[in-house]
Each structure stands twice: as C-alpha cells, then as structure tokens.
Amino acid sequence: MNELIMVHGAEPRKILQNIIDEKMPAIMTYLSKGKWHVAKVLPTNLGANCLTVEVIMGERPQPINIEVEQPVGMSIKYGYGKFVFDTTVINLEPAKDAASGGAVVLGLPERVEIIQRRSYFRVSVPKSLKVNVMIWHRCCTDGNRRMSPERYWQGKLIDISAGGLQMAVDVSQEPDFRQRQFVGLRFTPMPYETPLMFSAQVRSVLPTPDGKTVCFGLQMVGLEASAEGRAVLQRICSVAEQYYQINQSSAKQQDFQTTSPI
C-alpha cells in the first residue's frame, strides 16, 4: 500500500543534514497574493532551530515574493522517495552576488513525511471507470472555493500519480490553458467518494493526433504546504494504488479468459 510515512524527533535533522551534505536541491512552494509560486532552492545550513536554503536562479529569474512568518511547503527528492514538510519563514538574507537569489531561513520542521517512490509512477485510469475532471483558471475561485460555472472546462482523467496527472479536454470547449500556468482541479476518483480539489501547474499541452482533444500534463502544487494538503496527497496515493489494483485484476482476468480451454 502507498502511504505517507512520518518521521519526527531527531530523524528530521539527520535527513536534512544528509541532504545538505549531498547538495540535494529542493522545491519550495508558497502563496503570494492568492497565487501559488514555486522556487528551486538548495539547503545549505542546519542550525539549532532553523534551516537555511539558497534560492537557485534559473534561466528565467523571477523575484521571490515571500515574507517573514509566511508558511511554505518543501519537497525534496532523495533516495527511496520524496520528503515533504511545511514550515515558516523566520528570516530573509540578501543575495551575496548577482548570480544568487538570496537565502531564506526556515524554521526547523518538527516532522518530515516520506512519500514512497512507487507513488510517483503514473497509473492509467481503469477502463471500467470514467473520471471527469473540472479545470479552471486559478483566478476563477472565490473566497468559498466555488467555481464560476461559466468559467470552467470539463475533461477526462487519463492517468494519475502522487506528482501529477494527465487529462484530455475536447477541443470544442476551446480550452485556453498554457504551459507554466497555475490552475484549479476537481474530480471524484471513485464513485460515491468525496471529490478531490487542489491546485496544479500546466507542464505540457499536446493535441491528440485526431485533433479532437487536447491533453494537459499537470503537476500538483502546494499540497506539501499544510496538513490539509498532505491529507489530499495521501488520498491521491491511495487512488493511484486503487487504480493499479483494478488494472492488475482486469489484466489477470483477461489472461485467464484468453488461456481458458474452449
């Protein structure tokens, strides 16, 4: 079973120190003016009660609109899975040179959660299920997290993992989403279950060969930044496991029917 495994106490310090020693980069997610932002950082120093990370400037340098006491989420690929935790900004340090984006001093997390590597393998939606996904521009949600009905598009879920999903939207709906854009998503993974809703970033936009649909590759963002988000992530891991088991069962049944004597 795919699970989030929690480690706490002295173990987080050991994990973070190993990450610093091996110069492993991390992804920091945070909200600014109601929008999710993603920054690549490098953990560089572990203090008594803090963790310092340096902002890595990419090909498209962007300002880090972050404030002291602001909550952030951290995600770090390492070894047999991915470490995720939330913490708070306690200080900001200026850049040492033009090539640096400055440093962010974070509070030391009390606990770190581990997502197993297998949770990041894409699992196709079973053929027996039709999972509709609603997608909308991130600015189209109000304070009650409701969608404006004239501003969302409906598509079909193709596959899913703990890191992202792929969905297809009919071109007749004229979807106008673009790469790097942040969007909102909502779908019910299994009949009669509570819907899942979260934010994601568009990573790819690919029309299908027949020209009838557009496939969007989407990366989930912000789920590691809160206990509520990690609960959603736990459900997504479970959904991927459910789909995998259904697919395996269907494959075995098909093999049995193929090999059974007439």
SELOSE-633818 format. One record per residue (C-alpha): residue in three letters; x, y, z; chain. Coordinates in steps of 0.02 Angstrom, whole numbers. Layout:
residues N
+--------+--------+--------+--------+--------+
! residu !      x !      y !      z ! chaine !
+--------+--------+--------+--------+--------+
!    ALA !      X !      Y !      Z !      A !
...
+--------+--------+--------+--------+--------+
end
This chain:
residues 262
+--------+--------+--------+--------+--------+
! residu !      x !      y !      z ! chaine !
+--------+--------+--------+--------+--------+
!    MET !      0 !      0 !      0 !      A !
!    ASN !     60 !    176 !    -40 !      A !
!    GLU !     74 !    280 !    117 !      A !
!    LEU !    144 !    439 !    187 !      A !
!    ILE !    268 !    385 !    320 !      A !
!    MET !    300 !    511 !    459 !      A !
!    VAL !    469 !    534 !    542 !      A !
!    HIS !    497 !    654 !    686 !      A !
!    GLY !    612 !    691 !    831 !      A !
!    ALA !    798 !    677 !    790 !      A !
!    GLU !    767 !    593 !    622 !      A !
!    PRO !    720 !    754 !    527 !      A !
!    ARG !    887 !    831 !    574 !      A !
!    LYS !    980 !    679 !    510 !      A !
!    ILE !    881 !    681 !    347 !      A !
!    LEU !    908 !    867 !    319 !      A !
!    GLN !   1094 !    858 !    360 !      A !
!    ASN !   1116 !    718 !    233 !      A !
!    ILE !   1026 !    822 !    103 !      A !
!    ILE !   1142 !    970 !    139 !      A !
!    ASP !   1297 !    860 !    132 !      A !
!    GLU !   1245 !    787 !    -36 !      A !
!    LYS !   1192 !    957 !   -105 !      A !
!    MET !   1018 !    898 !   -149 !      A !
!    PRO !    902 !   1035 !   -218 !      A !
!    ALA !    726 !   1060 !   -154 !      A !
!    ILE !    564 !   1138 !   -215 !      A !
!    MET !    485 !   1272 !   -107 !      A !
!    THR !    302 !   1316 !   -135 !      A !
!    TYR !    212 !   1465 !    -62 !      A !
!    LEU !     62 !   1577 !    -86 !      A !
!    SER !     84 !   1760 !   -135 !      A !
!    LYS !    -65 !   1873 !   -171 !      A !
!    GLY !   -179 !   1722 !   -184 !      A !
!    LYS !    -71 !   1630 !   -312 !      A !
!    TRP !     45 !   1481 !   -292 !      A !
!    HIS !    228 !   1506 !   -330 !      A !
!    VAL !    367 !   1378 !   -350 !      A !
!    ALA !    551 !   1411 !   -317 !      A !
!    LYS !    700 !   1295 !   -331 !      A !
!    VAL !    813 !   1307 !   -178 !      A !
!    LEU !    969 !   1224 !   -109 !      A !
!    PRO !    976 !   1182 !     78 !      A !
!    THR !   1144 !   1246 !    140 !      A !
!    ASN !   1148 !   1255 !    329 !      A !
!    LEU !   1063 !   1173 !    477 !      A !
!    GLY !   1058 !   1272 !    638 !      A !
!    ALA !    992 !   1231 !    811 !      A !
!    ASN !    814 !   1279 !    762 !      A !
!    CYS !    824 !   1331 !    581 !      A !
!    LEU !    863 !   1275 !    404 !      A !
!    THR !    941 !   1396 !    278 !      A !
!    VAL !    907 !   1375 !     92 !      A !
!    GLU !    980 !   1474 !    -52 !      A !
!    VAL !    869 !   1521 !   -198 !      A !
!    ILE !    930 !   1446 !   -362 !      A !
!    MET !    914 !   1567 !   -506 !      A !
!    GLY !    853 !   1482 !   -665 !      A !
!    GLU !    854 !   1534 !   -847 !      A !
!    ARG !    706 !   1648 !   -810 !      A !
!    PRO !    750 !   1737 !   -647 !      A !
!    GLN !    595 !   1789 !   -551 !      A !
!    PRO !    581 !   1885 !   -387 !      A !
!    ILE !    540 !   1783 !   -232 !      A !
!    ASN !    387 !   1870 !   -161 !      A !
!    ILE !    399 !   1797 !     11 !      A !
!    GLU !    383 !   1870 !    186 !      A !
!    VAL !    441 !   1831 !    363 !      A !
!    GLU !    317 !   1720 !    458 !      A !
!    GLN !    245 !   1657 !    295 !      A !
!    PRO !    209 !   1470 !    285 !      A !
!    VAL !    294 !   1371 !    147 !      A !
!    GLY !    298 !   1192 !     87 !      A !
!    MET !    456 !   1095 !     48 !      A !
!    SER !    479 !    945 !    -66 !      A !
!    ILE !    645 !    853 !    -85 !      A !
!    LYS !    682 !    701 !   -193 !      A !
!    TYR !    801 !    587 !   -101 !      A !
!    GLY !    843 !    402 !   -100 !      A !
!    TYR !    690 !    292 !    -96 !      A !
!    GLY !    559 !    427 !   -108 !      A !
!    LYS !    519 !    609 !    -78 !      A !
!    PHE !    523 !    707 !     84 !      A !
!    VAL !    386 !    836 !    112 !      A !
!    PHE !    355 !    955 !    256 !      A !
!    ASP !    286 !   1126 !    296 !      A !
!    THR !    373 !   1262 !    394 !      A !
!    THR !    380 !   1450 !    416 !      A !
!    VAL !    497 !   1586 !    354 !      A !
!    ILE !    592 !   1663 !    501 !      A !
!    ASN !    715 !   1773 !    408 !      A !
!    LEU !    769 !   1832 !    235 !      A !
!    GLU !    951 !   1860 !    187 !      A !
!    PRO !   1008 !   1966 !     37 !      A !
!    ALA !   1098 !   1892 !   -112 !      A !
!    LYS !   1287 !   1882 !    -97 !      A !
!    ASP !   1311 !   1911 !   -284 !      A !
!    ALA !   1213 !   1939 !   -444 !      A !
!    ALA !   1206 !   1752 !   -480 !      A !
!    SER !   1119 !   1715 !   -315 !      A !
!    GLY !    936 !   1740 !   -272 !      A !
!    GLY !    970 !   1765 !    -87 !      A !
!    ALA !    935 !   1649 !     58 !      A !
!    VAL !    780 !   1604 !    157 !      A !
!    VAL !    795 !   1549 !    338 !      A !
!    LEU !    659 !   1424 !    385 !      A !
!    GLY !    602 !   1355 !    549 !      A !
!    LEU !    659 !   1177 !    581 !      A !
!    PRO !    512 !   1059 !    548 !      A !
!    GLU !    453 !    950 !    692 !      A !
!    ARG !    414 !    811 !    572 !      A !
!    VAL !    451 !    757 !    394 !      A !
!    GLU !    340 !    644 !    291 !      A !
!    ILE !    402 !    522 !    160 !      A !
!    ILE !    311 !    477 !      0 !      A !
!    GLN !    367 !    311 !    -70 !      A !
!    ARG !    447 !    311 !   -242 !      A !
!    ARG !    316 !    195 !   -318 !      A !
!    SER !    182 !    327 !   -286 !      A !
!    TYR !    260 !    433 !   -423 !      A !
!    PHE !    235 !    306 !   -561 !      A !
!    ARG !     90 !    356 !   -672 !      A !
!    VAL !    -60 !    238 !   -662 !      A !
!    SER !   -190 !    236 !   -800 !      A !
!    VAL !   -372 !    257 !   -755 !      A !
!    PRO !   -456 !     85 !   -767 !      A !
!    LYS !   -559 !     60 !   -925 !      A !
!    SER !   -709 !     20 !   -815 !      A !
!    LEU !   -708 !    197 !   -744 !      A !
!    LYS !   -747 !    365 !   -822 !      A !
!    VAL !   -674 !    502 !   -714 !      A !
!    ASN !   -725 !    678 !   -762 !      A !
!    VAL !   -609 !    821 !   -711 !      A !
!    MET !   -657 !   1003 !   -696 !      A !
!    ILE !   -517 !   1127 !   -731 !      A !
!    TRP !   -520 !   1315 !   -715 !      A !
!    HIS !   -405 !   1464 !   -715 !      A !
!    ARG !   -338 !   1488 !   -539 !      A !
!    CYS !   -413 !   1664 !   -528 !      A !
!    CYS !   -588 !   1594 !   -554 !      A !
!    THR !   -614 !   1538 !   -375 !      A !
!    ASP !   -695 !   1647 !   -244 !      A !
!    GLY !   -667 !   1651 !    -56 !      A !
!    ASN !   -780 !   1499 !    -34 !      A !
!    ARG !   -679 !   1397 !   -160 !      A !
!    ARG !   -828 !   1386 !   -278 !      A !
!    MET !   -809 !   1386 !   -466 !      A !
!    SER !   -892 !   1514 !   -576 !      A !
!    PRO !   -999 !   1396 !   -685 !      A !
!    GLU !   -967 !   1490 !   -848 !      A !
!    ARG !   -778 !   1484 !   -825 !      A !
!    TYR !   -730 !   1302 !   -805 !      A !
!    TRP !   -693 !   1162 !   -928 !      A !
!    GLN !   -730 !    978 !   -909 !      A !
!    GLY !   -612 !    841 !   -965 !      A !
!    LYS !   -571 !    658 !   -939 !      A !
!    LEU !   -438 !    592 !   -821 !      A !
!    ILE !   -308 !    486 !   -915 !      A !
!    ASP !   -181 !    442 !   -780 !      A !
!    ILE !   -125 !    497 !   -607 !      A !
!    SER !     18 !    486 !   -483 !      A !
!    ALA !     70 !    573 !   -322 !      A !
!    GLY !    159 !    703 !   -428 !      A !
!    GLY !     33 !    745 !   -562 !      A !
!    LEU !    -97 !    688 !   -685 !      A !
!    GLN !   -144 !    692 !   -868 !      A !
!    MET !   -316 !    741 !   -931 !      A !
!    ALA !   -397 !    766 !  -1101 !      A !
!    VAL !   -517 !    907 !  -1147 !      A !
!    ASP !   -623 !    911 !  -1305 !      A !
!    VAL !   -567 !   1050 !  -1422 !      A !
!    SER !   -749 !   1103 !  -1445 !      A !
!    GLN !   -736 !   1180 !  -1271 !      A !
!    GLU !   -593 !   1290 !  -1332 !      A !
!    PRO !   -478 !   1263 !  -1183 !      A !
!    ASP !   -354 !   1407 !  -1171 !      A !
!    PHE !   -231 !   1344 !  -1040 !      A !
!    ARG !    -45 !   1366 !  -1070 !      A !
!    GLN !    119 !   1296 !  -1003 !      A !
!    ARG !    176 !   1356 !   -831 !      A !
!    GLN !      2 !   1421 !   -789 !      A !
!    PHE !    -75 !   1378 !   -620 !      A !
!    VAL !   -249 !   1303 !   -624 !      A !
!    GLY !   -380 !   1229 !   -508 !      A !
!    LEU !   -439 !   1048 !   -523 !      A !
!    ARG !   -585 !    950 !   -453 !      A !
!    PHE !   -633 !    767 !   -483 !      A !
!    THR !   -709 !    616 !   -397 !      A !
!    PRO !   -584 !    472 !   -415 !      A !
!    MET !   -706 !    332 !   -371 !      A !
!    PRO !   -897 !    329 !   -374 !      A !
!    TYR !   -981 !    397 !   -217 !      A !
!    GLU !   -819 !    465 !   -145 !      A !
!    THR !   -790 !    643 !    -87 !      A !
!    PRO !   -716 !    748 !   -229 !      A !
!    LEU !   -533 !    799 !   -226 !      A !
!    MET !   -489 !    981 !   -259 !      A !
!    PHE !   -316 !   1059 !   -271 !      A !
!    SER !   -203 !   1173 !   -374 !      A !
!    ALA !    -85 !   1118 !   -513 !      A !
!    GLN !     34 !   1190 !   -641 !      A !
!    VAL !     17 !   1153 !   -827 !      A !
!    ARG !    176 !   1065 !   -884 !      A !
!    SER !    127 !   1011 !  -1059 !      A !
!    VAL !     -7 !   1047 !  -1189 !      A !
!    LEU !    -20 !    916 !  -1327 !      A !
!    PRO !   -160 !    898 !  -1456 !      A !
!    THR !   -205 !    717 !  -1495 !      A !
!    PRO !   -167 !    651 !  -1671 !      A !
!    ASP !   -351 !    655 !  -1720 !      A !
!    GLY !   -363 !    839 !  -1671 !      A !
!    LYS !   -520 !    810 !  -1568 !      A !
!    THR !   -446 !    833 !  -1394 !      A !
!    VAL !   -302 !    919 !  -1305 !      A !
!    CYS !   -203 !    826 !  -1172 !      A !
!    PHE !   -139 !    927 !  -1025 !      A !
!    GLY !      2 !    865 !   -914 !      A !
!    LEU !    -20 !    940 !   -742 !      A !
!    GLN !     95 !    945 !   -590 !      A !
!    MET !     14 !    960 !   -419 !      A !
!    VAL !     75 !   1107 !   -314 !      A !
!    GLY !     56 !   1164 !   -135 !      A !
!    LEU !     -3 !   1000 !    -58 !      A !
!    GLU !    153 !    984 !     49 !      A !
!    ALA !    125 !   1158 !    124 !      A !
!    SER !     -9 !   1109 !    251 !      A !
!    ALA !    -80 !    961 !    347 !      A !
!    GLU !   -240 !    976 !    245 !      A !
!    GLY !   -142 !    970 !     83 !      A !
!    ARG !    -45 !    818 !    138 !      A !
!    ALA !   -210 !    732 !    179 !      A !
!    VAL !   -260 !    762 !     -2 !      A !
!    LEU !    -92 !    693 !    -57 !      A !
!    GLN !   -124 !    538 !     48 !      A !
!    ARG !   -289 !    512 !    -41 !      A !
!    ILE !   -207 !    534 !   -211 !      A !
!    CYS !    -79 !    399 !   -165 !      A !
!    SER !   -222 !    285 !   -114 !      A !
!    VAL !   -315 !    322 !   -277 !      A !
!    ALA !   -162 !    276 !   -380 !      A !
!    GLU !   -149 !    114 !   -282 !      A !
!    GLN !   -334 !     76 !   -310 !      A !
!    TYR !   -319 !    106 !   -497 !      A !
!    TYR !   -163 !     -4 !   -504 !      A !
!    GLN !   -251 !   -148 !   -415 !      A !
!    ILE !   -404 !   -134 !   -530 !      A !
!    ASN !   -292 !   -135 !   -684 !      A !
!    GLN !   -196 !   -286 !   -620 !      A !
!    SER !   -356 !   -380 !   -583 !      A !
!    SER !   -426 !   -340 !   -756 !      A !
!    ALA !   -264 !   -397 !   -839 !      A !
!    LYS !   -267 !   -563 !   -744 !      A !
!    GLN !   -448 !   -591 !   -789 !      A !
!    GLN !   -413 !   -557 !   -973 !      A !
!    ASP !   -265 !   -677 !   -970 !      A !
!    PHE !   -374 !   -810 !   -891 !      A !
!    GLN !   -508 !   -789 !  -1024 !      A !
!    THR !   -377 !   -797 !  -1162 !      A !
!    THR !   -294 !   -955 !  -1097 !      A !
!    SER !   -451 !  -1048 !  -1041 !      A !
!    PRO !   -494 !  -1200 !  -1148 !      A !
!    ILE !   -648 !  -1189 !  -1257 !      A !
+--------+--------+--------+--------+--------+
end
